[in-house]
């Protein structure tokens, strides 16, 4: 009887080991990110003066981003045939004076919000030149970071229109967020 139990036990172990198939060699070529969807909104922020050469704006997201989100911020830089022209930040505007001064438009983001900084060279005071920080329009675009191995080659992030087309963002639904 002990021999039969031993054979039954070995048979059960053998059957279990044989039925556990680890055949997971399937490679997903273009994974779909179901926790992130592309979105965009406009802001016309009021910048806070940090010093004569630095102005800052910070804003929180309505809900925290997931770790697979990336934020792109574009600044409206004129119009072309009535359509806005968008420049990806960071962006440096050269003032064109003899001192070769420049104004830098920079941003940072976290999963909770964004910060836009406008700073200039030490000789060029932004306080005396409010057109560099007042009345500026920005477009905040949130896109998934993980879009498959060919995403970087498929979209030029410098070109706003390429980003909108690639991520299927409907511009007619872009709203202006009221900022503090």
N, CA and C of each residue as an Amber inpcrd file, in Angstrom:
protein
   540
   0.8100000  -1.1750000   0.0000000   0.0000000   0.0000000   0.0000000
   0.8660000   1.2570000   0.0000000   2.0110000   1.1960000   0.7190000
   2.9020000   2.3370000   0.7680000   3.4950000   2.6200000  -0.6080000
   3.7390000   1.5580000  -1.3960000   4.2950000   1.7440000  -2.7330000
   3.2770000   2.4060000  -3.6480000   2.0130000   2.0710000  -3.5040000
   0.9740000   2.6740000  -4.3520000   0.8360000   4.1660000  -4.0400000
   0.8760000   4.5000000  -2.7640000   0.7970000   5.9210000  -2.3820000
   2.0090000   6.6890000  -2.9050000   3.1650000   6.0640000  -2.8690000
   4.3630000   6.7120000  -3.3820000   4.2330000   6.9740000  -4.8770000
   3.7300000   5.9650000  -5.6420000   3.5390000   6.1430000  -7.0930000
   2.4580000   7.1740000  -7.4000000   1.4010000   7.1900000  -6.6030000
   0.3640000   8.2100000  -6.7980000   0.9160000   9.6120000  -6.5250000
   1.7020000   9.7290000  -5.4790000   2.3040000  11.0210000  -5.1560000
   3.2420000  11.4800000  -6.2640000   4.1100000  10.5790000  -6.7390000
   5.0350000  10.9250000  -7.8280000   4.2740000  11.2440000  -9.1110000
   3.1740000  10.5400000  -9.3630000   2.3480000  10.8130000 -10.5430000
   1.7050000  12.1850000 -10.4560000   1.1980000  12.5320000  -9.2730000
   0.5760000  13.8470000  -9.0910000   1.6050000  14.9550000  -9.2630000
   2.7910000  14.7970000  -8.7160000   3.8550000  15.7930000  -8.8660000
   4.2650000  15.9000000 -10.3260000   4.4010000  14.7520000 -11.0030000
   4.7760000  14.7660000 -12.4190000   3.7180000  15.4250000 -13.2790000
   2.4460000  15.1240000 -13.0110000   1.3530000  15.7360000 -13.7730000
   1.3120000  17.2380000 -13.5470000   1.5010000  17.6760000 -12.3110000
   1.4970000  19.1020000 -11.9910000   2.6630000  19.8050000 -12.6780000
   3.8410000  19.2150000 -12.6330000   5.0090000  19.8290000 -13.2640000
   4.8440000  19.9010000 -14.7750000   4.2270000  18.8800000 -15.3700000
   4.0330000  18.8530000 -16.8190000   2.9510000  19.8470000 -17.2530000
   1.9230000  20.0280000 -16.4310000   0.8150000  20.9020000 -16.8170000
   1.1310000  22.3770000 -16.5840000   2.1810000  22.6990000 -15.8410000
   2.5740000  24.0910000 -15.6360000   3.4290000  24.5310000 -16.8090000
   2.7930000  25.1150000 -17.7900000   3.4850000  25.5680000 -18.9890000
   3.8480000  27.0380000 -18.8320000   5.0880000  27.3640000 -18.9970000
   5.5530000  28.7470000 -18.9030000   5.8810000  29.2740000 -20.2890000
   4.9900000  29.0450000 -21.2180000   5.2080000  29.4590000 -22.6040000
   4.6930000  30.8890000 -22.7840000   5.4220000  31.8660000 -22.2250000
   5.0150000  33.2690000 -22.3390000   6.0030000  34.0590000 -23.1920000
   6.4160000  33.4720000 -24.2730000   7.3720000  34.1100000 -25.1660000
   6.7090000  35.0440000 -26.1650000   5.4420000  35.3520000 -25.9820000
   4.7380000  36.2540000 -26.8880000   5.2040000  37.6770000 -26.6000000
   5.6870000  38.3690000 -27.6300000   6.1610000  39.7380000 -27.4920000
   5.1120000  40.6710000 -28.0880000   4.6720000  41.6290000 -27.3000000
   3.7030000  42.6000000 -27.7820000   4.4750000  43.7080000 -28.4790000
   4.2130000  43.8980000 -29.7670000   4.9720000  44.8650000 -30.5620000
   4.6230000  46.3090000 -30.2030000   3.3800000  46.6470000 -30.1030000
   2.9490000  48.0100000 -29.7950000   2.0090000  47.9730000 -28.6020000
   2.5750000  48.0210000 -27.3960000   1.7050000  47.9430000 -26.2270000
   0.8070000  49.1780000 -26.1370000  -0.3920000  48.9760000 -25.6530000
  -1.3460000  50.0650000 -25.5010000  -1.3380000  50.4840000 -24.0440000
  -1.2040000  51.7770000 -23.8240000  -1.1950000  52.3310000 -22.4800000
  -2.6280000  52.7170000 -22.1230000  -3.2720000  51.9160000 -21.2650000
  -4.6670000  52.1540000 -20.9370000  -4.8550000  53.1070000 -19.7560000
  -3.7760000  53.4750000 -19.0620000  -3.9480000  54.3530000 -17.9180000
  -3.6370000  55.8130000 -18.2400000  -3.2290000  56.1120000 -19.4600000
  -2.9240000  57.4760000 -19.8470000  -3.6050000  57.7860000 -21.1690000
  -4.2340000  58.9110000 -21.2300000  -4.7600000  59.3700000 -22.4970000
  -4.2140000  60.7670000 -22.7380000  -4.0500000  61.1190000 -23.9840000
  -3.4820000  62.4140000 -24.3360000  -4.5240000  63.5020000 -24.1390000
  -4.0750000  64.6080000 -23.5920000  -4.9610000  65.7360000 -23.3620000
  -4.1630000  67.0270000 -23.4670000  -4.8620000  68.1260000 -23.6500000
  -4.2120000  69.4310000 -23.7350000  -5.1540000  70.4970000 -23.1960000
  -4.5600000  71.5550000 -22.6520000  -5.3500000  72.7060000 -22.2180000
  -4.4700000  73.9510000 -22.3050000  -5.1190000  75.1060000 -22.4070000
  -4.4230000  76.3860000 -22.5070000  -4.4000000  77.0700000 -21.1560000
  -3.3390000  77.8490000 -20.9360000  -3.2560000  78.7100000 -19.7530000
  -2.6960000  80.0580000 -20.1760000  -3.1470000  81.0980000 -19.5020000
  -2.6100000  82.4530000 -19.6550000  -2.2130000  82.9130000 -18.2600000
  -1.0510000  82.4750000 -17.8030000  -0.7060000  82.6670000 -16.3940000
  -0.3020000  84.0960000 -16.0400000  -0.4820000  84.3960000 -14.7690000
   0.0560000  85.6130000 -14.1700000   1.3120000  85.1950000 -13.4240000
   2.4360000  85.6980000 -13.8530000   3.7150000  85.3040000 -13.2750000
   4.0050000  86.1130000 -12.0250000   4.6550000  85.4680000 -11.0640000
   5.0680000  86.1130000  -9.8260000   6.5410000  86.4860000  -9.9390000
   6.8500000  87.6930000  -9.5450000   8.2290000  88.1630000  -9.5970000
   9.0340000  87.5320000  -8.4690000  10.1260000  86.8620000  -8.8350000
  11.0490000  86.3110000  -7.8520000  12.1650000  87.3320000  -7.6260000
  12.6840000  87.8910000  -8.7160000  13.6200000  89.0170000  -8.6800000
  13.5330000  89.7180000 -10.0350000  14.3910000  90.6930000 -10.2910000
  14.3040000  91.4580000 -11.5420000  14.4870000  90.6030000 -12.7840000
  15.1230000  89.4680000 -12.6370000  15.4420000  88.6320000 -13.7850000
  14.7370000  87.2810000 -13.7960000  13.8280000  87.0460000 -12.8560000
  13.1420000  85.7560000 -12.7930000  11.6810000  85.9480000 -12.4030000
  10.8120000  85.3950000 -13.2430000   9.3770000  85.3570000 -12.9630000
   8.9390000  83.9000000 -13.0110000   7.9680000  83.5490000 -12.1470000
   7.5940000  82.1420000 -12.0030000   6.0740000  82.0050000 -11.9220000
   5.6010000  80.8910000 -12.4830000   4.1970000  80.5070000 -12.3840000
   4.1450000  79.0250000 -12.0340000   3.3360000  78.6720000 -11.0430000
   3.1450000  77.2730000 -10.6590000   1.6680000  76.9610000 -10.6460000
   1.3320000  75.7510000 -11.0510000  -0.0650000  75.3380000 -11.0800000
  -0.1370000  73.8430000 -10.8080000  -1.1810000  73.4450000 -10.0970000
  -1.4090000  72.0310000  -9.7970000  -2.3480000  71.4350000 -10.8350000
  -2.1870000  70.1450000 -11.0860000  -3.1120000  69.4280000 -11.9540000
  -4.3970000  69.1490000 -11.1840000  -5.4930000  68.9920000 -11.9060000
  -6.7690000  68.6640000 -11.2590000  -6.6880000  67.3110000 -10.5670000
  -5.9620000  66.3740000 -11.1580000  -5.7080000  65.0790000 -10.5280000
  -4.2690000  64.6950000 -10.8550000  -3.5920000  64.0000000  -9.9620000
  -2.1780000  63.6600000 -10.2010000  -1.9970000  62.8200000 -11.4670000
  -0.8800000  63.0320000 -12.1200000  -0.5330000  62.2380000 -13.2950000
  -0.0680000  60.8600000 -12.8490000  -0.1680000  59.9040000 -13.7390000
   0.4290000  58.6070000 -13.4640000   1.8810000  58.6690000 -13.9180000
   2.6860000  57.7220000 -13.4700000   4.1170000  57.7780000 -13.7470000
   4.4630000  57.6500000 -15.2140000   3.5220000  57.1780000 -16.0180000
   3.8210000  57.0200000 -17.4380000   3.4060000  58.2340000 -18.2650000
   3.0920000  59.3600000 -17.6120000   2.7220000  60.5860000 -18.3230000
   3.9260000  61.4950000 -18.4990000   3.9240000  62.2210000 -19.6080000
   4.9340000  63.2310000 -19.8800000   4.2040000  64.5230000 -20.2030000
   4.7290000  65.6330000 -19.7180000   4.1320000  66.9350000 -19.9810000
   5.0140000  67.6970000 -20.9590000   4.3830000  68.2300000 -21.9870000
   5.0330000  69.1260000 -22.9390000   4.3410000  70.4720000 -22.8090000
   5.1090000  71.5440000 -22.8140000   4.5070000  72.8750000 -22.7510000
   4.9920000  73.6740000 -23.9460000   4.0200000  74.2560000 -24.6440000
   4.2900000  75.0830000 -25.8140000   3.8730000  76.5120000 -25.5000000
   4.6650000  77.4800000 -25.9700000   4.3390000  78.8930000 -25.8170000
   3.8820000  79.4300000 -27.1640000   2.7860000  80.1880000 -27.1490000
   2.3290000  80.7900000 -28.4040000   3.3200000  81.8790000 -28.7860000
   3.8140000  81.7750000 -30.0080000   4.8420000  82.6890000 -30.4960000
   4.3640000  83.3040000 -31.8090000   3.2960000  84.0830000 -31.7210000
   2.7520000  84.7400000 -32.9020000   1.7050000  83.8880000 -33.5870000
   1.3440000  84.3230000 -34.8060000   0.3590000  83.6050000 -35.6050000
   0.8640000  83.5030000 -37.0350000   0.3120000  82.5360000 -37.7420000
   0.6280000  82.3360000 -39.1500000  -0.6870000  82.1210000 -39.8870000
  -1.1330000  83.1300000 -40.6010000  -2.4100000  83.0340000 -41.2980000
  -3.5800000  82.9020000 -40.3460000  -3.4920000  83.4900000 -39.1770000
  -4.5540000  83.4060000 -38.1770000  -4.4170000  82.2380000 -37.2260000
  -3.6070000  81.2530000 -37.5720000  -3.4030000  80.0930000 -36.6910000
  -2.2320000  80.3790000 -35.7510000  -2.3580000  79.9990000 -34.4790000
  -1.2510000  80.2360000 -33.5430000  -0.0220000  79.4010000 -33.8960000
   1.1370000  79.9820000 -33.6460000   2.4060000  79.2820000 -33.8160000
   2.8960000  78.9220000 -32.4160000   3.1940000  77.6430000 -32.1860000
   3.5860000  77.1530000 -30.8680000   5.0520000  76.7470000 -30.8690000
   5.7930000  77.1810000 -29.8380000   7.1960000  76.8130000 -29.6360000
   7.3000000  75.9540000 -28.3850000   7.9840000  74.8230000 -28.5150000
   8.1740000  73.9220000 -27.3840000   9.1560000  74.5390000 -26.3900000
   8.8040000  74.4790000 -25.1010000   9.7340000  74.9090000 -24.0630000
  10.6750000  73.7480000 -23.7520000  11.9110000  73.9800000 -23.4210000
  12.5430000  75.2690000 -23.2020000  12.7900000  76.0160000 -24.5100000
  12.6650000  77.3360000 -24.4050000  12.8000000  78.1970000 -25.5680000
  13.5790000  79.4350000 -25.1390000  14.5520000  79.8290000 -25.9430000
  15.3450000  81.0250000 -25.6560000  15.0740000  82.0700000 -26.7280000
  14.6620000  83.2460000 -26.2660000  14.4260000  84.3700000 -27.1660000
  15.5980000  85.3340000 -27.0210000  16.2860000  85.5980000 -28.1270000
  17.4020000  86.5420000 -28.1070000  16.8590000  87.9410000 -28.3670000
  17.1020000  88.8290000 -27.4070000  16.5240000  90.1640000 -27.4230000
  17.0150000  90.9750000 -28.6200000  18.2340000  90.7750000 -29.0340000
  18.7590000  91.4860000 -30.1980000  19.4100000  92.8110000 -29.8570000
  19.7690000  93.0190000 -28.6160000  20.4660000  94.2490000 -28.2550000
  21.9810000  94.0320000 -28.3450000  22.7350000  95.0820000 -28.1180000
  24.1920000  95.0000000 -28.2360000  24.8260000  94.0770000 -27.1940000
  24.1570000  93.9270000 -26.0750000  24.6920000  93.0530000 -25.0180000
  24.3870000  91.5740000 -25.2880000  23.6520000  91.2820000 -26.3620000
  23.2850000  89.9110000 -26.7160000  22.5120000  89.2220000 -25.5940000
  21.5920000  89.9720000 -24.9770000  20.7800000  89.4310000 -23.8930000
  19.7520000  88.4410000 -24.4250000  19.3050000  87.5690000 -23.5470000
  18.3330000  86.5520000 -23.9220000  17.3380000  86.3480000 -22.7900000
  16.1460000  85.8970000 -23.1640000  15.1060000  85.5390000 -22.2050000
  14.8460000  84.0490000 -22.3880000  14.9410000  83.3070000 -21.2870000
  14.7290000  81.8650000 -21.3150000  13.3550000  81.5280000 -20.7480000
  12.6150000  80.7040000 -21.4740000  11.3290000  80.1820000 -21.0300000
  11.5450000  78.7030000 -20.7360000  11.4240000  78.3210000 -19.4710000
  11.7300000  76.9650000 -19.0100000  10.5410000  76.4100000 -18.2380000
  10.4850000  75.0950000 -18.0960000   9.4310000  74.5120000 -17.2660000
   9.9190000  73.2380000 -16.6010000   9.2490000  72.9080000 -15.5260000
   9.4260000  71.6520000 -14.8050000   8.0410000  71.0800000 -14.5650000
   7.9670000  69.7710000 -14.4330000   6.6910000  69.1680000 -14.0540000
   6.9350000  68.0060000 -13.1170000   5.9320000  67.7520000 -12.3250000
   5.9030000  66.5710000 -11.4700000   4.5430000  65.9240000 -11.6930000
   4.2540000  64.8720000 -10.9780000   2.9480000  64.2550000 -11.1540000
   1.8340000  65.1060000 -10.5600000   2.2130000  66.1730000  -9.8250000
   1.2160000  67.0150000  -9.1810000   0.9910000  68.3630000  -9.8700000
   1.9540000  68.8450000 -10.6660000   1.7750000  70.1480000 -11.2840000
   2.9470000  70.5780000 -12.1350000   2.8580000  71.8230000 -12.6200000
   3.8860000  72.3950000 -13.4830000   4.4060000  73.6980000 -12.8960000
   5.6180000  74.0590000 -13.2900000   6.2050000  75.3480000 -12.9750000
   6.8370000  75.8880000 -14.2450000   6.4900000  77.1210000 -14.6000000
   7.0940000  77.7920000 -15.7470000   7.9430000  78.9320000 -15.2080000
   9.1940000  78.9730000 -15.6230000  10.1110000  80.0460000 -15.2250000
  10.4900000  80.8560000 -16.4490000  10.5150000  82.1660000 -16.2750000
  11.0050000  83.0670000 -17.3130000  12.1580000  83.8290000 -16.6770000
  13.3590000  83.6500000 -17.2270000  14.4950000  84.3710000 -16.6660000
  15.3310000  84.9840000 -17.7690000  16.1290000  85.9700000 -17.3780000
  16.9540000  86.6890000 -18.3420000  18.3730000  86.7980000 -17.8160000
  19.2360000  87.2850000 -18.6840000  20.6090000  87.5270000 -18.2560000
  20.6090000  88.6250000 -17.2070000  21.6490000  88.6960000 -16.4220000
  21.6710000  89.6250000 -15.2960000  21.6230000  91.0900000 -15.7300000
  22.1080000  91.4100000 -16.9050000  22.0930000  92.8050000 -17.3620000
  20.7210000  93.2170000 -17.8760000  19.8990000  92.2750000 -18.2570000
  18.6090000  92.5670000 -18.8650000  17.5100000  92.3180000 -17.8490000
  16.8620000  93.3570000 -17.3820000  15.8440000  93.2460000 -16.3520000
  14.4770000  92.9790000 -16.9680000  13.8450000  91.8990000 -16.5550000
  12.4900000  91.6010000 -17.0060000  11.4850000  92.5820000 -16.4130000
  11.7970000  93.1290000 -15.2360000  10.8930000  94.0630000 -14.5920000
  10.6600000  95.2900000 -15.4800000  11.6980000  95.7340000 -16.1790000
  11.5820000  96.8920000 -17.0630000  10.9810000  96.5160000 -18.4150000
  10.8020000  95.2370000 -18.6850000  10.2930000  94.7550000 -19.9740000
   9.1690000  93.7560000 -19.7590000   8.0020000  94.2250000 -19.3240000
   6.9220000  93.2880000 -18.9670000   6.3540000  92.4930000 -20.1490000
   6.6300000  92.8820000 -21.3630000   6.0820000  92.1390000 -22.5120000
   6.6440000  90.7170000 -22.5930000   7.7330000  90.4520000 -21.8890000
   8.3160000  89.1120000 -21.9200000   7.6270000  88.1400000 -20.9660000
   6.8080000  88.6540000 -20.0430000   6.1260000  87.7540000 -19.1160000
   4.6330000  88.0560000 -18.9750000   4.1490000  89.1510000 -19.4940000
   2.7180000  89.4600000 -19.4190000   2.0310000  89.1080000 -20.7350000
   0.8090000  88.6010000 -20.6410000   0.0190000  88.3030000 -21.8260000
   0.5090000  87.1110000 -22.6340000   1.2390000  86.2290000 -22.0150000
   1.7490000  85.0370000 -22.7040000   0.7250000  83.9030000 -22.6090000
   0.5820000  83.1680000 -23.7000000  -0.3160000  82.0150000 -23.7420000
   0.5150000  80.7440000 -23.8930000   0.1490000  79.7400000 -23.1190000
   0.8510000  78.4640000 -23.1440000  -0.1600000  77.3420000 -23.3540000
   0.2940000  76.2890000 -23.9780000  -0.5290000  75.0910000 -24.1460000
   0.1890000  73.9470000 -23.4540000  -0.4950000  73.3370000 -22.4920000
   0.0330000  72.2080000 -21.7410000  -0.5170000  70.9360000 -22.3880000
   0.3790000  70.0510000 -22.8130000  -0.0060000  68.8150000 -23.4870000
   0.5250000  67.6500000 -22.6570000  -0.3820000  66.7550000 -22.2540000
  -0.0100000  65.5780000 -21.4780000  -0.1440000  64.3630000 -22.3860000
   0.9530000  63.6320000 -22.5400000   0.9720000  62.4660000 -23.4280000
   1.5750000  61.2800000 -22.6820000   1.2750000  60.0720000 -23.1270000
   1.8870000  58.8960000 -22.4960000   3.3560000  58.7760000 -22.8800000
   4.1900000  58.4050000 -21.9250000   5.6180000  58.2420000 -22.1990000
   5.9020000  56.9240000 -22.8870000   5.1230000  55.9110000 -22.5960000
   5.3560000  54.5750000 -23.1390000   4.3790000  54.3330000 -24.2800000
   4.8340000  54.5510000 -25.5030000   3.9490000  54.3700000 -26.6580000
   4.5180000  53.3610000 -27.6360000   5.4190000  52.5240000 -27.2170000
   6.0220000  51.5580000 -28.1270000   7.3960000  52.0210000 -28.5520000
   8.1440000  51.1360000 -29.1590000   9.5340000  51.4390000 -29.4620000
   9.7010000  52.4300000 -30.6060000   8.6930000  52.6250000 -31.4480000
   8.8380000  53.5070000 -32.5980000   8.2600000  54.8940000 -32.3720000
   7.8120000  55.2240000 -31.1740000   7.1420000  56.5010000 -30.9410000
   8.0790000  57.6860000 -31.1480000   9.3190000  57.5800000 -30.6900000
  10.2330000  58.7080000 -30.8440000  10.5030000  59.0120000 -32.3010000
  10.5720000  57.9810000 -33.1180000  10.8100000  58.1940000 -34.5420000
   9.5460000  58.6840000 -35.2440000   8.3790000  58.3720000 -34.6960000
   7.1260000  58.6860000 -35.3650000   6.6620000  60.1190000 -35.1310000
   7.0970000  60.7590000 -34.0680000   6.6060000  62.1050000 -33.7650000
   7.7720000  63.0360000 -33.4350000   7.6960000  64.2400000 -33.9670000
   8.6660000  65.2850000 -33.6820000   8.0470000  66.1910000 -32.6170000
   8.5150000  66.1010000 -31.3870000   7.9170000  66.8560000 -30.2900000
   8.1160000  68.3620000 -30.4360000   9.0980000  68.7820000 -31.2000000
   9.2930000  70.2110000 -31.4670000   8.1410000  70.7850000 -32.2930000
   7.5380000  69.9460000 -33.1250000   6.4600000  70.3640000 -34.0150000
   5.1170000  70.0750000 -33.3510000   4.4660000  71.1270000 -32.8870000
   3.2020000  70.9940000 -32.1760000   2.1640000  70.2340000 -33.0080000
   2.0600000  70.5470000 -34.2780000   1.0610000  69.9020000 -35.1390000
   1.3090000  68.4000000 -35.2740000   2.5710000  67.9750000 -35.2860000
   2.8840000  66.5430000 -35.3300000   2.4250000  65.8410000 -34.0580000
   2.6180000  66.4870000 -32.9200000   2.2220000  65.9070000 -31.6390000
   0.7080000  65.7510000 -31.5760000  -0.0140000  66.7930000 -31.9640000
  -1.4780000  66.7590000 -31.9330000  -2.0100000  65.6500000 -32.8430000
  -1.4150000  65.5270000 -34.0100000  -1.8590000  64.5060000 -34.9620000
  -1.5250000  63.1010000 -34.4500000  -0.3080000  62.9090000 -33.9610000
   0.1420000  61.5820000 -33.5200000  -0.6970000  61.0620000 -32.3500000
  -1.0250000  61.9540000 -31.3970000  -1.7510000  61.5380000 -30.2020000
  -3.2640000  61.7510000 -30.3160000  -3.7440000  62.0990000 -31.5040000
  -5.1850000  62.2560000 -31.7710000  -5.8640000  63.2080000 -30.7930000
  -5.2640000  64.3690000 -30.5850000  -5.8490000  65.3730000 -29.7010000
  -6.7470000  66.2720000 -30.5430000  -7.9940000  66.3910000 -30.1360000
  -8.9720000  67.2030000 -30.8470000  -8.8340000  68.6520000 -30.3760000
  -8.2970000  69.5140000 -31.2390000  -8.0550000  70.9060000 -30.8500000
  -9.3420000  71.6650000 -30.5570000 -10.4440000  71.2310000 -31.1280000
 -11.7050000  71.9310000 -30.8730000 -12.1800000  71.7230000 -29.4330000
 -11.6290000  70.7340000 -28.7360000 -12.0240000  70.4510000 -27.3590000
 -11.0380000  71.0010000 -26.3290000  -9.9860000  71.6890000 -26.7890000
  -9.0030000  72.2460000 -25.8610000  -9.6160000  73.4560000 -25.1730000
  -9.5870000  73.4340000 -23.8510000 -10.1770000  74.5020000 -23.0660000
  -9.0920000  75.2990000 -22.3680000  -9.4500000  76.5030000 -21.9630000
  -8.5330000  77.3620000 -21.2100000  -8.7720000  77.1370000 -19.7430000
  -7.7130000  76.7760000 -19.0340000  -7.8020000  76.5520000 -17.6020000
  -7.6290000  77.8800000 -16.8970000  -8.5180000  78.1590000 -15.9700000
  -8.4120000  79.3760000 -15.1710000  -7.2890000  79.1650000 -14.1710000
  -6.3250000  80.0760000 -14.1800000  -5.1630000  79.9410000 -13.2980000
  -5.2770000  80.9310000 -12.1420000  -4.5570000  80.6130000 -11.0980000
  -4.5820000  81.4730000  -9.9130000  -3.6170000  82.6230000 -10.0410000
